[in-house]
Structures are given as C-alpha cells and as structure tokens.
Amino acid sequence: METREEYNTHSEDVEEELVEKRRVQVIECDAAYECWPCVGGLLKLGYEFNAQGRLCDKSTGEVAVLKDPNPDDIEGKIRIARLLTAIRNEIPTVFASRFSMKFIKLPLEKGCEGKQNGFLIASADLTTNQSGLVVLIEGFGTAGQWDPMLVLSEGLELGSQLWCVSKCINRGWAVLIMDASCSCTSRKNVRLKQKAVGEAEDRERGSDYGGYDTKCLHFCWGSCLQKLVDIWERFVLGLSVQKVAIIAHRCGGLLAENILKSAAACDRLKAVCLSDWTLSAMPCEAWWHMAVPRTRHWVPSARPCGAREKTRNGVRCASAGTKDPRRIPSSAADDMLGFIREMFDSDLGNVREPHSLPTV
C-alpha cells in the first residue's frame, strides 16, 4: 500500500498532467433565455411559480394540487409527465432570474458533433470569489433540483436547490451546480415519460421521481461518471478559489466519491456533504484516509437534525431530521452549511470536532 508521501508525490504528478486539460474554453451566457433552449414550457401548459415557489394556475393564481392519477387515466399520467418536463426545463431560468446566475455551456467532445452542449449553472462571482465554492451534485434528474416530484407537489423550497443556493450566496460563497445526466439519456427519456410517471411511486420498478429511466442511466453510468470527473478536473480545479465543498444527494454521492479519488490530496477540497449515500470504498485504499475527515453523511432519521448517528464505513453520520430521503437536502441544509463553514475555517491537518455532530 502507498505511503502518504508516495501518494502525495503521485498526486502532484497527476496534477501537472491535468494542467493542459484544464485549459478548456467555456461559453458564458449572460442572457439565460439566449442560450437555454427550453424556456416557456410551463407557461404554455398554463402554470407558473408564485412568489412562495409553489406551482399555480397562471390565470386563477390557485396553487396546483397533485393528485395520484388513476392507473387507467393515461391522459392524467401524460399531463403530469409534461409538467415534470416543463419544471425540469424551467428551474435553471429561475436561478438566473433570482440570483443573476449564469449558464456555462461546455464544449462538445470530439465525436459528439451535432449533439446538445452540456451546461453548468454558476453564480456570477464564480471566477472571482475567494471566500469559498460550494458544488451541488444531483445523481438523477437535472441541475437545480433535488426532486421534481417534490417541486410539483410542495414547491421550490423543498424540491429544488433554490434554498441551498440562497444560503450559500448569503454566506458569501460562490455556487456551481451540475448534474449527472448524459446527453444520450435526455432524448431517449422523452419517449419514456409516460412509463416513468406511472412508476414514480415505485423506484424499484425502473424509474426515479425525476422521470428518468434508471436502467438507461445505469447503462450510461460510466459516461456520467467520466463527465463529472472531467468537469471537475478541467473546470473546477482551474479556478483560483482555495476552499471548495461538495453537497451530493443520492447517487450524486457516487460521483462525489469518484471526484474524491482523483482530488483527495487536493487541500482545496475541504468538505463533502452526502445525503442518502455513504462512501463505498474500503479503509485499505489510500485516498479513503484523506477523504473521511472531510466527509459527513446525513441519514434519514426522526431524531433532531444534526444529532449523532451510527458511523457508516468510517464516515461520521448525522440525523437529517426526516425519514424521507427526498427531503434530506432541504431539511439538513443549515446543518450541512454549518459543517462546511467549520471545515472552511479549520486546518485540515488538525480537523476540529464539528458542532453539528454532538457526542451522545
């Protein structure tokens, strides 16, 4: 097994090899409506978000109430599917309008000519902020939302990343939002919406709440992982900010884990917050020892948010204050950001015991 000195030396060599990779030109879109191709779908369906972030009828102002469609109500299922698609496409523009966030269009890889460019959503101060950077990663679905069904039924505060982004910006941190959706799944899943909504209440039957077919995503998982690691190596590591944190929900944790493998020796990565996911690596792996002090896992629990829970695979766990995994990011947002603040303020060589995980 590698010693820490050998591991750090190897990491420095890899860091030098990545310098050329990071010199990737990105296209910043100042006008959201100029470069986001799916704007206005929600209004066309007769809905909009009100000031409280609830979906409502644009003509009457009444809050939309989600009702489970009858198994035989095909039209009802299709209507919900269309709403989910419209919400998925509308949320990025909400970030642009409320927080003046920008879209960053990623260049197409060789051999992908003709396909749609990938996007990141970033705060306006991404390249200049020196206080800290928080990267949000959702495993399934689209950047900007944790769970579209929660957005549809209970509003932006619970189902989207809006509240978390607002808190980060108020703390003076830059924000970068990215997702794992690969370009091949987005088009294929247009034909799977009806099936996805019909199965949304049972994730084991093939679809998640975002309307994405999980079989397709698992088939393309290698490309999803590669996409996120490439973005991290080419873009995030090229920024000048010296304090970086990750908040990853559900399968986004697997992506964060792979980022940790390539960046654990990077002292700029100060904190990793996982919800409904824990590290799967074994303690014998060298990067694991570098990652564990920086990582916390918020688990479904009815205990008060932040209460100490049983350690999982060496990673300290805290109660999310809810038993519903979908609600963890919104329920535990303050606790996660408190942990990030402590890690940003601490020396990684002498990590302090975080207040958010009291000893019991």
C-alpha positions in Angstrom: 0.0 0.0 0.0 1.2 3.5 -0.8 2.6 5.7 2.0 1.1 9.1 2.4 4.3 10.7 0.9 4.2 8.4 -2.1 0.5 9.1 -2.6 1.1 12.9 -2.4 4.0 12.7 -4.9 1.9 10.7 -7.3 -1.0 13.2 -6.9 1.4 16.1 -7.7 2.4 14.3 -10.9 -1.2 13.8 -11.8 -1.9 17.4 -11.0 0.8 18.6 -13.5 -0.6 16.3 -16.2 -4.0 17.9 -15.8 -2.8 21.4 -16.4 -3.3 21.1 -20.1 -6.8 19.5 -19.7 -8.0 22.5 -17.6 -7.4 24.9 -20.5 -10.9 24.3 -21.8 -12.8 27.3 -23.3 -16.3 27.7 -21.9 -19.0 29.9 -23.3 -20.6 32.1 -20.6 -24.2 33.1 -21.5 -25.1 36.4 -19.9 -28.7 36.2 -21.0 -30.3 33.0 -19.8 -33.1 33.0 -22.4 -30.4 33.3 -25.1 -28.7 30.0 -24.5 -31.3 27.9 -22.7 -33.4 26.1 -25.3 -36.3 25.0 -23.2 -37.8 28.2 -21.8 -41.6 28.9 -21.5 -42.9 25.4 -21.4 -44.5 25.9 -18.0 -46.4 28.9 -19.2 -47.6 27.1 -22.3 -49.2 24.5 -20.0 -50.9 27.2 -18.1 -48.8 27.2 -14.9 -46.2 29.4 -13.2 -44.3 29.6 -9.9 -45.7 32.2 -7.4 -43.7 34.3 -5.0 -43.7 31.4 -2.5 -42.3 29.0 -5.0 -45.5 27.0 -5.4 -46.8 25.9 -8.7 -50.0 27.6 -9.5 -52.5 28.3 -12.3 -51.4 31.4 -14.2 -54.9 32.6 -14.8 -56.5 32.0 -11.4 -53.5 32.0 -9.1 -54.7 28.9 -7.4 -51.9 26.5 -6.1 -51.8 23.3 -8.1 -52.7 20.2 -6.2 -51.1 17.0 -7.3 -53.4 14.0 -7.3 -52.3 10.5 -8.0 -53.7 9.5 -11.4 -55.9 6.5 -11.7 -54.0 3.6 -13.2 -56.3 3.7 -16.2 -56.1 7.5 -16.6 -53.5 7.7 -19.4 -54.2 11.4 -20.1 -53.6 12.2 -16.4 -50.2 10.5 -16.4 -49.2 12.2 -19.6 -50.3 15.6 -18.2 -48.1 15.0 -15.1 -45.2 13.9 -17.3 -45.4 17.1 -19.3 -45.5 19.1 -16.1 -42.4 17.4 -14.8 -40.6 18.0 -18.1 -41.6 21.7 -18.1 -40.5 22.1 -14.4 -37.2 20.4 -15.2 -36.6 22.9 -18.0 -37.9 25.9 -16.2 -35.9 25.7 -12.9 -32.5 26.7 -14.4 -34.0 30.0 -15.5 -35.4 30.6 -12.0 -31.8 30.6 -10.7 -30.8 33.0 -13.5 -33.6 35.5 -12.7 -33.4 35.4 -8.9 -29.7 35.2 -8.3 -28.3 36.5 -11.6 -26.6 33.1 -12.1 -25.2 32.3 -15.5 -25.1 29.3 -17.7 -21.8 27.9 -18.8 -22.0 25.9 -22.0 -19.5 23.1 -22.1 -17.7 22.4 -25.4 -18.6 19.2 -27.1 -16.1 16.4 -27.0 -14.6 15.0 -30.2 -17.0 12.7 -32.0 -20.1 14.3 -30.3 -20.6 17.0 -33.0 -24.3 17.7 -33.6 -25.4 16.8 -30.0 -26.6 19.4 -27.5 -23.9 21.0 -25.3 -23.9 20.3 -21.6 -24.5 23.2 -19.2 -23.4 24.2 -15.7 -25.1 26.8 -13.6 -22.9 29.2 -11.7 -23.1 32.3 -9.5 -21.8 35.4 -11.2 -18.8 35.6 -8.9 -17.6 32.0 -9.7 -14.2 33.1 -11.2 -13.5 35.9 -8.7 -14.8 34.6 -5.3 -12.1 33.8 -2.9 -14.2 33.0 0.2 -15.3 29.6 -0.9 -17.1 27.5 -3.6 -19.9 25.0 -3.0 -20.6 22.5 -5.7 -24.1 20.9 -5.8 -24.4 17.5 -7.5 -27.7 15.6 -8.0 -27.4 12.0 -9.1 -30.5 11.7 -11.3 -32.5 14.5 -13.0 -31.4 17.9 -13.9 -29.2 20.5 -12.3 -31.0 22.8 -10.0 -33.5 20.4 -8.4 -33.2 17.6 -5.9 -36.6 16.0 -6.7 -39.0 17.3 -9.4 -42.0 15.5 -7.9 -41.4 17.4 -4.7 -41.3 20.6 -6.7 -44.5 19.7 -8.3 -46.3 18.8 -5.1 -44.8 21.0 -2.5 -42.8 23.8 -4.2 -39.3 25.0 -5.0 -38.2 25.3 -1.4 -38.4 21.6 -0.7 -37.8 20.1 -4.2 -35.2 22.4 -5.7 -31.7 23.7 -4.8 -33.0 27.2 -4.6 -33.0 27.5 -0.8 -29.5 26.0 -0.5 -28.1 28.3 -3.2 -29.6 31.3 -1.5 -28.0 30.4 1.8 -24.6 29.8 0.2 -24.8 33.2 -1.6 -25.8 34.9 1.7 -22.7 33.4 3.3 -20.5 34.9 0.6 -19.7 31.7 -1.2 -19.8 31.0 -5.0 -22.0 28.2 -6.2 -21.6 25.8 -9.1 -24.5 23.4 -10.0 -24.0 20.3 -12.1 -25.8 17.0 -12.7 -25.0 13.6 -14.0 -27.4 13.5 -16.9 -25.6 12.3 -20.0 -26.8 13.6 -23.4 -27.9 10.3 -24.7 -30.4 9.8 -21.8 -32.1 13.1 -22.1 -33.5 12.4 -25.6 -34.3 8.8 -25.0 -36.2 9.5 -21.9 -38.6 11.9 -23.8 -40.2 8.7 -25.1 -40.3 7.2 -21.6 -42.1 9.9 -19.7 -45.5 8.1 -19.6 -43.9 5.0 -18.2 -41.8 7.0 -15.8 -44.7 8.8 -14.2 -46.7 5.7 -13.9 -43.9 4.1 -12.0 -42.8 7.1 -10.0 -44.2 5.7 -6.7 -42.1 2.6 -7.0 -38.4 3.3 -7.7 -37.6 -0.4 -7.8 -39.7 -0.9 -10.9 -37.4 1.2 -13.1 -37.8 4.9 -12.8 -36.9 7.6 -10.3 -39.1 10.6 -9.3 -37.4 12.7 -11.9 -38.9 10.8 -14.8 -35.6 9.3 -15.9 -35.3 5.6 -16.7 -32.7 4.3 -14.2 -31.9 1.3 -16.4 -30.7 3.7 -19.1 -28.8 5.8 -16.6 -27.0 2.7 -15.2 -26.2 1.6 -18.7 -24.6 5.0 -19.3 -23.2 5.4 -15.8 -19.6 5.1 -16.9 -20.1 8.1 -19.2 -21.9 10.0 -16.4 -19.0 9.5 -14.0 -16.5 10.4 -16.6 -18.4 13.6 -17.5 -18.4 14.8 -13.9 -14.8 13.9 -13.2 -13.8 15.7 -16.5 -15.8 18.8 -15.4 -14.0 18.7 -12.0 -10.5 18.3 -13.5 -10.9 20.7 -16.4 -13.0 23.4 -14.8 -13.3 23.4 -11.0 -9.6 22.8 -10.4 -8.8 25.6 -12.8 -10.5 28.2 -10.5 -8.4 30.2 -8.1 -10.7 29.7 -5.0 -8.8 27.9 -2.3 -11.8 26.4 -0.3 -14.2 24.0 -2.1 -17.1 21.9 -0.7 -19.4 19.4 -2.3 -23.1 18.7 -1.4 -24.2 15.5 -3.1 -27.6 13.9 -3.0 -28.5 10.2 -3.6 -26.4 8.8 -6.5 -24.7 12.1 -6.7 -22.7 10.7 -3.8 -21.1 8.1 -6.2 -20.0 10.9 -8.4 -18.6 12.8 -5.4 -16.7 9.7 -4.4 -15.1 9.4 -7.7 -14.1 13.1 -7.5 -12.6 12.4 -4.1 -10.5 9.6 -5.6 -8.9 12.0 -8.0 -8.8 15.0 -5.8 -8.5 13.8 -2.2 -4.9 15.0 -1.9 -6.0 18.5 -3.1 -6.1 20.6 0.1 -8.7 23.0 -1.5 -11.4 20.3 -1.2 -12.4 21.0 2.4 -15.8 19.3 2.9 -18.1 16.7 1.3 -21.7 16.5 2.5 -23.5 13.3 1.5 -27.3 12.7 1.8 -28.7 9.2 1.4 -25.3 7.9 0.3 -22.1 6.9 2.0 -18.6 6.1 0.9 -18.3 2.6 -0.5 -14.5 2.3 -0.5 -12.6 0.2 1.9 -10.2 1.7 4.5 -7.3 0.0 2.9 -7.4 2.5 0.0 -5.1 5.4 0.4 -7.5 8.1 -0.8 -10.1 6.9 1.8 -7.9 8.1 4.7 -7.7 11.5 3.1 -11.4 11.8 2.4 -13.0 10.5 5.6 -12.1 13.6 7.8 -13.7 15.9 5.3 -16.8 13.9 4.7 -20.2 13.8 6.6 -23.2 11.7 5.8 -26.8 12.9 6.7 -29.1 9.9 7.1 -32.9 9.5 7.2 -33.9 9.8 10.9 -36.6 11.2 13.0 -34.1 12.5 15.6 -33.4 16.2 15.7 -31.3 17.4 12.7 -27.6 17.2 13.4 -27.9 14.5 16.1 -25.1 12.0 16.0 -25.9 8.7 14.2 -24.1 5.4 13.9 -20.9 5.7 11.8 -21.1 4.0 8.4 -17.9 2.7 6.8 -15.8 5.0 8.9 -17.8 8.1 7.9 -19.5 10.1 10.7 -23.2 10.4 10.2 -25.8 12.9 11.4 -29.6 12.8 11.5 -31.3 14.7 8.7 -34.3 15.4 10.8 -36.6 13.5 8.4 -37.2 9.9 7.5 -38.0 10.8 3.9 -34.7 10.6 1.8 -36.1 13.0 -0.7 -36.4 15.8 1.9 -32.9 15.5 3.3 -31.2 18.3 1.3 -33.8 20.8 2.4 -34.2 19.5 6.0 -30.5 19.4 6.7 -29.4 22.4 4.6 -28.5 24.6 7.6 -26.6 21.7 9.3 -24.6 20.9 6.1 -23.7 24.6 5.6 -22.6 24.8 9.2 -20.3 21.8 8.7 -18.9 23.5 5.6 -18.3 26.7 7.4 -16.4 24.9 10.2 -14.3 23.0 7.6 -13.6 26.1 5.7 -12.4 27.8 8.9 -10.3 24.8 10.2 -6.9 23.5 9.3 -7.3 20.1 7.6 -4.2 18.9 9.4 -6.0 19.4 12.7 -9.7 18.9 12.0 -11.9 20.1 14.8 -14.8 18.1 16.1 -17.8 19.8 14.3 -20.6 21.2 16.5 -23.2 19.7 14.1 -22.3 16.2 15.3 -22.6 16.2 19.1 -21.3 13.3 21.0 -24.0 11.2 22.5 
